[in-house]
Amino acid sequence: MQAMLRRTPRLPGFFKDYNEYVDLVLLDSLRCPAYNLLTVLWRHEDCCEDLYYLTTSPTGSAVLDSVRIAARGLDGQWHAEALMRPTGNGELLVTAREENDSDAQNEPNVLDSVVTAYAVTPQGRFVTKQLSRGQRNLRPKEHIPSAHEQ
């Protein structure tokens, strides 16, 4: 898989710039008539994890498309996570929340929330549709609740 990822220019750069601080893990695969669907976790040891879907040709020799589905991480004044759930019509709904701490003493931290629907076409191409986006200032000591706090 590493060799295929390195040969494919359409993939994000960190797939090709693999190093000792990065884990690149194939979590799952699904074989369809026109493509293979791969679920890949990219994890940096310092801060972050990204979940990607890739589609490849039926033989696995070429990458057809890729999309970052979700991210999670904590680094300095940034915190992000995503919640995913499938729908009954073949889409995956992802609610991504990102908290950015303000550098200024008297300015509030900001929480961005985006809901996106992801689907894959019969040809193995990803379709994304942003359903909603919101932003709000957080109260003092308020933060993104983790999954176990909800």
C-alpha positions as CSV (number, residue, x, y, z in Angstrom):
1,M,0.0,0.0,0.0
2,Q,2.8,2.4,0.8
3,A,4.2,2.2,-2.7
4,M,0.8,2.9,-4.3
5,L,0.3,5.9,-2.0
6,R,3.7,7.4,-2.9
7,R,3.0,7.1,-6.7
8,T,-0.4,8.9,-6.5
9,P,0.0,12.7,-6.8
10,R,-3.6,13.4,-5.9
11,L,-3.2,12.2,-2.3
12,P,-2.4,14.6,0.5
13,G,1.3,15.2,1.0
14,F,1.6,13.5,4.3
15,F,0.8,10.1,2.8
16,K,3.9,10.5,0.7
17,D,6.0,12.0,3.5
18,Y,5.7,9.1,5.8
19,N,8.2,9.2,8.7
20,E,9.0,7.7,12.1
21,Y,6.5,10.1,13.9
22,V,3.5,9.0,11.8
23,D,1.4,5.9,11.8
24,L,-0.5,5.0,8.7
25,V,-3.0,2.2,9.4
26,L,-5.4,0.5,7.0
27,L,-8.4,-0.1,9.2
28,D,-10.9,-1.7,6.8
29,S,-11.5,-2.5,3.2
30,L,-14.6,-3.2,1.1
31,R,-14.6,-4.7,-2.4
32,C,-17.2,-3.2,-4.8
33,P,-17.7,-4.1,-8.5
34,A,-16.0,-0.9,-9.8
35,Y,-13.7,0.0,-6.9
36,N,-12.3,-0.9,-3.5
37,L,-13.1,1.3,-0.5
38,L,-10.3,1.6,2.0
39,T,-10.5,3.3,5.5
40,V,-7.1,4.7,6.5
41,L,-6.1,6.3,9.8
42,W,-3.2,8.8,9.7
43,R,-1.9,9.4,13.2
44,H,0.9,11.8,14.2
45,E,2.4,10.9,17.6
46,D,2.4,14.5,18.9
47,C,-1.1,15.7,18.3
48,C,-3.5,14.5,15.7
49,E,-5.5,11.7,13.9
50,D,-7.2,12.0,10.5
51,L,-9.6,9.4,9.1
52,Y,-9.5,9.0,5.3
53,Y,-11.5,7.1,2.8
54,L,-9.7,6.0,-0.4
55,T,-11.1,4.3,-3.4
56,T,-8.9,2.2,-5.7
57,S,-9.3,0.4,-8.9
58,P,-10.7,-3.1,-8.6
59,T,-7.1,-4.5,-8.9
60,G,-5.8,-2.0,-6.3
61,S,-3.2,-0.6,-8.7
62,A,-4.5,2.9,-8.8
63,V,-6.1,5.4,-6.4
64,L,-9.4,6.7,-7.8
65,D,-10.3,9.3,-5.1
66,S,-9.7,10.2,-1.5
67,V,-11.4,12.3,1.1
68,R,-10.6,13.3,4.7
69,I,-13.7,12.2,6.7
70,A,-12.8,13.2,10.2
71,A,-10.1,14.6,12.5
72,R,-9.3,14.5,16.1
73,G,-6.5,16.2,18.0
74,L,-5.2,18.6,20.6
75,D,-2.3,20.8,20.1
76,G,-1.6,24.0,22.0
77,Q,-4.7,26.2,21.7
78,W,-6.5,24.0,19.2
79,H,-8.8,21.0,19.9
80,A,-10.8,19.1,17.3
81,E,-13.0,16.0,17.1
82,A,-15.6,14.5,14.8
83,L,-18.7,12.4,15.4
84,M,-19.8,10.1,12.6
85,R,-23.1,8.3,11.9
86,P,-24.4,6.5,8.9
87,T,-27.8,7.4,7.4
88,G,-30.4,5.1,5.9
89,N,-29.7,6.3,2.4
90,G,-26.0,5.4,2.1
91,E,-24.5,8.6,3.3
92,L,-22.2,9.2,6.3
93,L,-23.0,12.3,8.4
94,V,-20.0,13.8,10.1
95,T,-20.2,16.6,12.7
96,A,-16.8,18.2,13.0
97,R,-16.1,20.5,16.0
98,E,-13.1,22.6,16.3
99,E,-12.2,24.8,19.3
100,N,-9.6,27.6,18.9
101,D,-8.5,29.3,22.1
102,S,-8.1,33.1,21.8
103,D,-4.6,34.5,22.4
104,A,-6.2,37.7,24.0
105,Q,-7.2,37.7,27.6
106,N,-10.5,39.4,27.0
107,E,-11.6,37.6,23.9
108,P,-13.6,34.3,24.1
109,N,-12.6,31.0,22.6
110,V,-14.4,30.1,19.4
111,L,-16.2,26.8,18.6
112,D,-16.8,25.9,14.9
113,S,-19.2,23.2,14.1
114,V,-19.8,21.8,10.6
115,V,-22.1,19.0,9.5
116,T,-21.2,17.3,6.3
117,A,-22.7,14.4,4.4
118,Y,-20.3,12.0,2.5
119,A,-21.3,9.5,-0.2
120,V,-19.4,7.5,-2.8
121,T,-20.7,7.2,-6.4
122,P,-20.9,3.8,-8.3
123,Q,-17.6,4.9,-10.0
124,G,-15.8,5.3,-6.7
125,R,-15.8,9.1,-6.5
126,F,-16.6,10.9,-3.3
127,V,-19.4,13.4,-3.1
128,T,-19.5,15.8,-0.1
129,K,-22.3,18.2,0.9
130,Q,-22.1,20.7,3.7
131,L,-25.4,20.6,5.5
132,S,-24.8,23.2,8.2
133,R,-22.1,25.4,9.7
134,G,-22.2,27.3,13.0
135,Q,-19.8,29.3,15.1
136,R,-20.2,30.5,18.7
137,N,-18.1,32.0,21.4
138,L,-17.4,29.8,24.4
139,R,-18.0,30.8,28.0
140,P,-15.0,30.9,30.3
141,K,-13.8,27.3,31.1
142,E,-16.2,25.8,28.5
143,H,-14.8,23.4,26.0
144,I,-15.7,20.8,23.5
145,P,-17.2,17.9,25.4
146,S,-15.5,14.6,24.7
147,A,-17.6,11.6,23.4
148,H,-17.8,10.1,26.9
149,E,-19.2,13.4,28.3
150,Q,-22.2,13.5,26.0
